Amino acid sequence: MRIDKFLWSVRIYKTRTLAAEEIKKNRVSILGQSVKASREVKIGEIIKIRKNQIDFQIKVLDIPKSRFGAKLVPDYIADKTEKEQYEILALRRLEQNYYRAKGEGRPTKKDRRDIDDYNNDNSPNTDSTDWDTFFSIIEDENQEG
């Protein structure tokens, strides 16, 4: 089976076209060498895949006839990725500032509650007399000048 079709059928990539594009970008290699999309996959080979800035390694256990359900993936590939790579991935996910990109529209109801809670917790205690004093000072300055 071709490597692009294999990576699609074991659900590494969502589409076969996407798998072929990643192979063209030299993000997939076997035995340390970049491969072409037409390269045949053999049982026992270890495929290195660069995805999401992580180097994944999978071992081919069997060649599927076609795409199959996600529950059957462990029958065809074994994950040989180093633990450090998964730790790097976890750290990157934690580093993300927020779950939503800046400028992505109006705040959600949850966002609004968080903003209100933050404002209520961090606002100084103000009395109406403080405001009255503030405005009386401004009025006095305006009358003098």
NORLINGI-V397487 format. One record per residue. N is the residue number from 0. RES is the residue in three letters. PSI is psi in whole degrees, -180 to 180 (* if undefined). Layout:
((N/RES/PSI) (N/RES/PSI))
This chain:
((0/MET/143) (1/ARG/150) (2/ILE/-35) (3/ASP/-40) (4/LYS/-37) (5/PHE/-48) (6/LEU/-33) (7/TRP/-43) (8/SER/-28) (9/VAL/12) (10/ARG/34) (11/ILE/-40) (12/TYR/149) (13/LYS/-36) (14/THR/159) (15/ARG/-35) (16/THR/-43) (17/LEU/-40) (18/ALA/-44) (19/ALA/-39) (20/GLU/-42) (21/GLU/-35) (22/ILE/-41) (23/LYS/-31) (24/LYS/10) (25/ASN/38) (26/ARG/0) (27/VAL/132) (28/SER/155) (29/ILE/130) (30/LEU/36) (31/GLY/3) (32/GLN/138) (33/SER/150) (34/VAL/164) (35/LYS/160) (36/ALA/-24) (37/SER/-2) (38/ARG/137) (39/GLU/138) (40/VAL/140) (41/LYS/152) (42/ILE/136) (43/GLY/-11) (44/GLU/148) (45/ILE/123) (46/ILE/129) (47/LYS/130) (48/ILE/127) (49/ARG/109) (50/LYS/132) (51/ASN/38) (52/GLN/24) (53/ILE/143) (54/ASP/102) (55/PHE/147) (56/GLN/129) (57/ILE/146) (58/LYS/133) (59/VAL/117) (60/LEU/-33) (61/ASP/158) (62/ILE/120) (63/PRO/156) (64/LYS/-33) (65/SER/-177) (66/ARG/148) (67/PHE/179) (68/GLY/154) (69/ALA/-28) (70/LYS/-22) (71/LEU/-1) (72/VAL/-44) (73/PRO/-17) (74/ASP/-20) (75/TYR/-26) (76/ILE/154) (77/ALA/135) (78/ASP/120) (79/LYS/17) (80/THR/140) (81/GLU/149) (82/LYS/-33) (83/GLU/-35) (84/GLN/-41) (85/TYR/-32) (86/GLU/-40) (87/ILE/-43) (88/LEU/-43) (89/ALA/-41) (90/LEU/-40) (91/ARG/-39) (92/ARG/-36) (93/LEU/-29) (94/GLU/-18) (95/GLN/132) (96/ASN/-41) (97/TYR/160) (98/TYR/-9) (99/ARG/139) (100/ALA/151) (101/LYS/138) (102/GLY/24) (103/GLU/24) (104/GLY/-167) (105/ARG/153) (106/PRO/147) (107/THR/175) (108/LYS/-40) (109/LYS/-43) (110/ASP/-44) (111/ARG/-43) (112/ARG/-43) (113/ASP/-42) (114/ILE/-45) (115/ASP/-43) (116/ASP/-42) (117/TYR/-45) (118/ASN/-39) (119/ASN/-35) (120/ASP/-32) (121/ASN/1) (122/SER/141) (123/PRO/151) (124/ASN/118) (125/THR/138) (126/ASP/164) (127/SER/-28) (128/THR/-34) (129/ASP/-43) (130/TRP/-40) (131/ASP/-43) (132/THR/-44) (133/PHE/-48) (134/PHE/-31) (135/SER/-35) (136/ILE/-43) (137/ILE/-43) (138/GLU/-40) (139/ASP/-42) (140/GLU/-39) (141/ASN/-38) (142/GLN/-34) (143/GLU/-34) (144/GLY/*))
